[in-house]
Every structure is written in C-alpha cells, then in structure tokens.
Amino acid sequence: MIRLEKRPRPSRTFAWATPLLAVLATFFFGGVLFALLGKDPVQSILTIFWQPLFGEFSFFYRPQLLIKGAPLVLIAIGLSLGFRAGIWNIGAEGQYIMGALFGAGVGLAFYPAEGVFIFPLMVIAGAFGGWAWAMIPAVLKVRFGTNEILVSLMLVYVAEQFLASMSLGLMKNPEGFGFPGSRNLQQYPSAHNAEIITNSGMHWGVVAAMIAVIFAYVLLARHRLGFAVRVTGEAPRAARFSGVNPGRLILFCLGTSGMLAGLAGLFEVSGPAGQVSIDFNVGYGFTAIIVAFLGRLHPVGIVLAGLLMALTYIGGDIAQSQLGLPAAAIQVFQGMLLFFLLAFDLFTNYRLRFGRTEAA
C-alpha cells in the first residue's frame, strides 16, 4: 500500500529541488506531447530552448528575453507578496488590462501634443488603474469577507469587456479606416515606451521590473512589513498575536500586486504592443502565477523563472513557424510546468510510505 505521510518539518532539499524536477519533467512529458503530434521531440525542445539563445538569428531573439520577461517579472513580484501572506490574487490579468487602458487613455487624451510630462503621467495612471482594480476584491474581502480568488478572477472577464469596448468605441482610432484599436503609441514620441539602448530590449518596463525586484528583496529581508507578510503566511495565529493587522495587510498586498500589474500593462501598451486592441492581453497575468511559484516566491528566483518563461514564449513562436507546432501545444507545454511544480511541491511537506497498515 502506498500512502502519504506528513513530514515532521518541511524538507529544504525538496523545496529547492522542486523547480528543477518540474522543469525536467516538463521536458520529458512535453517531448512525449510533441511526439504524439508527429514532431521530433528532441528537435522541438531544442528549438524552444536553444534557438533563441544560440541559433542563427539569436542576435534578434536575445533582446526579446527582456521584452517578454519584464512584464512577467513585474507582475510575479507583486503576486508573490500576496502569495507569501496567503492572499491569493488570481486576477492580475484584469489589473494588467486596466493599467494599460488607464495609461493609454492619458496618452491619447494629450494627442497630438508633445511634452516630457506625458509619459510620466501615463505611468502614474497605469499604476493607479491596476491598483484601483485590485482594490475591488481587497475591499470586499476586508469589509464582507468575500473570497479574493473568485472576485479577482471574475474581474478579469469584466476587464476584457472593457478592453473590447474601448477598442471599438472611445479609444478607437478615428483614422483607422474602421478597424478596432487605438492609435499606435509607437508613432507618438511623447507616449512611446521606446528602448533606452537601441536593439537591446531595455526599455522603462525592464527598469521598473529591476526596481521592483530590489524593492521586494529589501522589503522581505529587512523591513517590518516584510516580516508581517512572511509570518502571516507561515503562522497566521502567531501573526495576529504579534500585532499584524490582517485587513491592512490584505489591502497592501492586493494593492501592490495590482499596481505592478497595471504598470506592466502600461509599459506593454506603450512599447512592444503599441496600441489598445481587442487581443492586447496575451495571458501575462496568468503566466506570472507560474513564474511566481517557479521562482519559489523569492525575488531573485522570480527573475530567473521570468526569463525561462520568456524563453518558452520566444521559442514557442519559433517552433510554430519552423516546425508547425500548434499554439495550443505550446500553451499546454507551459501549463505542464505549473502542474509538475505543484505535484513535486507536495513532497516538500509529505513523503511516500510503502507497505501495509495495520487496522486500528
């Protein structure tokens, strides 16, 4: 008989080995998936993970690691603060959308005026949009005890409807020949999140992600608020006895994660994406959940996990064009990573026991 037995204390070995085991298992079963689709599994895996870094056109793909990785890291840092405290924001995708809408709205309101103040105002508006959207589940949880998982997730679909409405209505480009979508912010210098160093992939979103990583590390390691976050997640009763205000902590964690998700949306819509469109959101808010857990909710780990997930995005696009892999297969491949991460994470607190059990 096989049974799970709770460990006396969590295994530190499994805690750190879990991400590596999850990646290896994803490689193996992802290869099985690609083989079932009639593709060479080894070639498929190499295309996804080798071509962007060392392939023929790697000089073009390497900067994309920063472009794709920055929003993932920015969102995941905010989510990790809440996850550490046992506060589950699953609606970062909606906060990402609202941050983009608020920020782009400010930029488009000033069009065609020029001024150095426009982009900073867009940044403030983007952060506010994400924060305000996250405050809805935060206030409802503090005031009425609602489930933040359900409320934040449902608000994603509301945000998507706002995005479609803005693309077809208020923000629609009057010179766009009837096509949905706003003006292209890349052609509006005062509202464009341009590369700081040409062809490097380094834009202000990457800078913001770096600042967020440093902020989160210092907060968790050196600040009393970071201690409150950690102790609330590990021992909620002890946190209450130590004077932690759970309501304020909920507002802080959800507000911070919403703000960072909103910033990610603003930097994306004013930079790589360039415009508000119906299909603007590409799932960064949900993928960031994988990044947060793959990075063990640690700021440095999140950076590494964000770059890895960015690599799967870039390599997945290459595999679709060169090998004919369907986009859904790449999404399943990414989802496997979270599945195996959660599966192996079980053994941090439990271990397998084999043999018969005697009747009581």
C-alpha positions in Angstrom: 0.0 0.0 0.0 1.2 3.5 -0.9 0.4 6.4 1.4 1.4 9.9 2.1 2.9 10.7 5.4 3.3 14.2 6.7 6.9 15.2 7.4 7.8 16.5 10.9 9.2 19.6 9.2 9.2 20.7 5.5 12.1 19.3 3.5 14.5 22.1 2.5 16.0 19.7 -0.1 12.7 19.2 -1.9 11.9 22.9 -1.5 14.9 23.9 -3.7 14.9 20.8 -5.9 11.2 21.1 -6.9 11.7 23.8 -9.7 14.5 21.7 -11.3 12.5 18.5 -11.1 9.4 20.3 -12.5 11.5 21.6 -15.5 13.0 18.2 -16.2 9.5 16.5 -16.0 8.1 19.2 -18.3 10.9 18.5 -20.8 10.2 14.8 -20.8 6.4 14.9 -21.0 6.5 17.9 -23.3 8.6 15.7 -25.6 6.0 13.0 -25.4 3.3 15.5 -26.3 5.3 16.7 -29.3 6.0 13.1 -30.4 2.2 12.4 -30.3 1.7 15.4 -32.6 4.2 13.8 -35.1 7.1 16.1 -34.3 10.7 15.1 -33.3 10.6 15.7 -29.5 14.4 16.4 -29.3 14.3 18.9 -32.1 11.2 20.5 -30.7 12.7 21.0 -27.2 16.0 22.3 -28.8 14.0 24.7 -31.0 12.2 26.2 -28.0 15.2 26.5 -25.6 18.3 26.6 -27.9 17.4 28.5 -31.0 16.5 31.8 -29.2 19.9 31.9 -27.3 22.4 30.3 -29.7 20.6 29.8 -33.0 21.2 31.5 -36.4 19.1 34.6 -35.5 19.8 34.7 -31.8 21.1 38.3 -32.1 17.4 39.2 -32.8 15.8 36.9 -30.2 18.0 37.6 -27.2 16.7 41.2 -26.7 13.2 39.7 -26.7 14.0 37.9 -23.5 13.9 41.3 -21.7 10.9 42.5 -23.6 8.9 39.3 -22.8 10.4 38.7 -19.4 9.9 42.2 -17.9 6.1 42.1 -17.6 6.2 38.6 -16.2 8.7 39.5 -13.5 6.9 42.8 -12.7 3.5 41.0 -12.2 5.0 38.0 -10.5 6.8 40.1 -7.9 3.5 41.7 -6.9 1.7 38.3 -6.8 4.5 36.8 -4.7 4.0 39.2 -1.8 0.3 38.2 -1.5 1.0 34.5 -2.0 3.6 34.6 0.8 0.9 36.0 3.1 -1.8 33.6 2.0 -3.6 36.3 -0.1 -4.5 34.9 -3.5 -4.7 37.4 -6.3 -5.6 35.4 -9.4 -6.9 38.5 -11.3 -3.6 40.1 -12.3 -4.6 39.7 -16.0 -7.5 42.1 -15.4 -5.3 44.6 -13.5 -2.8 44.4 -16.4 -5.6 45.3 -18.8 -6.9 48.2 -16.7 -3.4 49.6 -16.2 -3.0 49.6 -20.0 -6.3 51.3 -20.5 -5.8 54.0 -17.9 -2.2 54.7 -19.1 -3.1 54.7 -22.8 -6.1 56.8 -22.1 -3.9 59.6 -20.6 -1.5 59.4 -23.6 -4.3 59.5 -26.2 -6.0 62.4 -24.3 -2.9 64.6 -24.9 -2.5 63.6 -28.6 -1.0 65.2 -30.7 0.6 67.5 -28.1 4.3 66.9 -27.2 5.8 67.1 -23.8 8.1 65.3 -21.4 5.4 65.2 -18.8 3.1 63.0 -20.8 4.8 59.6 -20.3 5.3 60.0 -16.5 1.6 60.8 -16.3 0.8 57.7 -18.2 3.0 55.7 -15.8 1.1 57.1 -12.8 -2.3 56.4 -14.5 -1.3 52.9 -15.4 -0.2 52.1 -11.8 -3.5 53.7 -10.5 -5.6 51.7 -12.9 -4.1 48.4 -11.8 -4.3 49.4 -8.1 -7.9 50.5 -8.3 -9.0 47.3 -10.0 -7.2 45.2 -7.3 -8.8 47.3 -4.6 -12.2 45.9 -5.5 -11.5 42.3 -4.3 -9.4 43.8 -1.5 -12.1 46.0 0.0 -14.8 43.3 -0.5 -12.6 40.8 1.4 -11.8 43.2 4.3 -15.4 44.5 4.6 -17.5 41.5 3.8 -15.1 38.5 3.9 -15.6 37.6 0.3 -13.2 35.2 -1.5 -10.5 37.2 -3.2 -9.7 34.3 -5.6 -13.2 34.3 -7.1 -13.7 38.0 -7.1 -10.3 38.9 -8.7 -10.7 36.1 -11.3 -14.2 37.2 -12.3 -13.0 40.8 -12.7 -10.6 39.6 -15.4 -13.6 38.9 -17.7 -15.1 42.3 -16.8 -11.8 43.9 -17.7 -11.7 42.1 -21.1 -15.1 43.5 -21.9 -13.8 47.0 -21.1 -10.9 46.3 -23.4 -13.2 45.3 -26.2 -15.4 48.3 -25.6 -12.5 50.8 -25.6 -11.0 49.2 -28.8 -14.4 49.5 -30.6 -15.5 52.8 -29.1 -13.9 55.5 -27.1 -10.3 54.8 -27.9 -10.9 53.7 -31.5 -8.5 55.4 -33.9 -10.6 57.9 -35.9 -8.1 57.5 -38.8 -8.0 53.7 -38.6 -10.4 53.1 -41.5 -13.0 51.4 -39.2 -10.6 48.8 -37.8 -10.8 48.3 -34.0 -7.9 49.5 -31.9 -6.4 52.8 -30.8 -3.8 55.0 -32.4 -0.3 53.5 -32.5 1.5 54.9 -29.5 4.9 53.9 -31.0 4.3 56.7 -33.5 3.6 59.2 -30.8 7.0 60.0 -29.3 5.8 61.6 -26.1 3.7 58.5 -25.2 6.1 55.8 -26.6 8.0 53.5 -24.2 11.0 53.3 -26.5 14.2 51.3 -26.0 16.7 53.1 -23.8 19.5 51.4 -25.6 18.8 50.6 -29.3 18.4 46.9 -30.1 19.0 45.8 -26.5 15.4 45.2 -25.4 16.0 47.5 -22.5 13.0 49.8 -22.0 11.5 51.5 -19.0 9.4 48.4 -18.2 12.7 46.4 -17.7 14.0 49.2 -15.4 10.7 49.1 -13.4 11.0 45.3 -13.1 14.5 45.6 -11.7 13.4 48.2 -9.2 10.5 46.0 -8.1 12.9 43.1 -7.6 15.2 45.2 -5.4 12.2 46.6 -3.5 10.7 43.2 -2.8 14.0 41.8 -1.7 14.7 44.6 0.8 11.1 44.6 2.0 11.1 40.9 2.7 14.6 40.7 4.2 14.9 44.0 6.1 11.6 45.6 6.7 9.0 45.0 9.4 6.2 44.9 6.8 8.1 42.1 5.1 8.2 40.2 8.4 4.5 40.6 8.7 4.0 39.2 5.2 6.2 36.2 5.9 4.8 35.4 9.4 1.2 35.8 8.2 1.7 33.1 5.5 3.6 30.8 7.8 1.7 31.2 11.1 -1.5 33.3 10.8 -2.3 32.9 14.5 1.2 34.0 15.6 0.9 37.0 13.2 -2.3 38.1 15.0 -0.7 37.8 18.4 2.3 39.8 17.1 0.0 42.7 16.3 -0.3 42.3 12.5 -3.5 43.9 11.2 -4.9 41.4 8.6 -7.1 44.0 6.9 -4.2 46.4 6.2 -2.0 43.5 5.0 -4.7 42.4 2.5 -5.1 46.0 1.2 -1.3 46.3 0.9 -0.6 43.0 -0.8 -3.5 43.2 -3.3 -2.9 46.9 -3.9 0.8 46.4 -4.6 0.2 43.4 -6.9 -2.5 45.4 -8.8 -0.2 48.4 -9.1 2.7 46.4 -10.5 0.4 44.5 -12.9 -1.0 47.9 -14.1 2.5 49.2 -14.7 3.3 46.0 -16.7 0.2 46.7 -18.8 1.1 50.4 -19.3 4.7 49.6 -20.4 3.5 46.9 -22.8 0.8 49.0 -24.5 3.1 52.0 -24.9 6.0 49.9 -26.0 6.0 46.4 -27.6 2.3 46.2 -28.3 1.9 49.8 -29.3 -1.9 50.1 -29.1 -5.0 49.2 -27.3 -6.6 46.3 -29.2 -9.2 43.6 -28.6 -6.4 40.9 -28.4 -4.0 43.1 -26.4 -3.8 40.8 -23.4 -1.8 37.7 -24.1 -2.1 35.9 -20.7 0.9 37.5 -18.9 -1.2 37.9 -15.8 -1.9 34.1 -15.6 1.6 33.1 -16.7 3.1 35.2 -14.0 1.5 32.9 -11.4 3.7 30.1 -12.8 6.7 32.4 -12.7 6.0 33.3 -9.1 5.8 29.7 -7.9 8.6 28.5 -10.1 10.8 31.2 -8.5 9.7 29.9 -5.1 8.2 33.4 -4.3 11.7 34.8 -4.0 12.6 37.9 -5.9 15.8 36.5 -7.4 14.2 33.2 -8.3 11.3 35.1 -10.0 13.8 36.9 -12.3 15.3 33.5 -13.4 11.8 32.0 -13.8 10.6 35.0 -15.7 13.5 34.7 -18.2 12.8 30.9 -18.5 9.1 31.6 -19.3 10.1 34.4 -21.7 12.3 31.8 -23.4 9.3 29.5 -23.9 7.3 32.3 -25.4 10.0 33.1 -27.9 11.0 29.5 -28.6 7.3 28.6 -28.9 6.9 31.2 -31.7 9.9 29.8 -33.5 8.6 26.2 -33.1 5.3 27.2 -34.5 6.8 28.8 -37.6 9.6 26.3 -38.3 8.1 23.0 -37.1 4.4 23.7 -37.5 3.6 23.1 -33.8 0.2 24.4 -32.9 0.0 27.3 -30.4 -2.2 25.2 -28.1 0.6 22.7 -27.7 3.0 25.5 -26.6 0.4 26.6 -24.0 -0.1 23.1 -22.8 3.7 22.8 -22.5 3.8 26.0 -20.4 0.9 24.7 -18.3 2.8 21.4 -17.6 5.4 23.5 -15.8 2.9 24.7 -13.1 1.3 21.2 -12.9 4.6 19.4 -12.2 5.7 22.2 -9.9 2.6 21.8 -7.7 2.9 18.0 -7.9 6.5 17.9 -6.8 5.9 20.6 -4.2 3.7 18.1 -2.4 6.8 16.2 -1.3 8.1 19.2 0.5 5.6 18.6 3.3 4.8 14.9 2.7 6.7 11.7 1.8 5.7 8.4 0.3 5.4 5.3 2.5 5.2 1.8 1.2 3.8 -1.2 3.0 0.7 -2.5 4.8 -1.1 -0.5 7.5 -2.5 -2.4 10.5 -6.1 -1.9 11.4 -6.7 0.3 14.4 
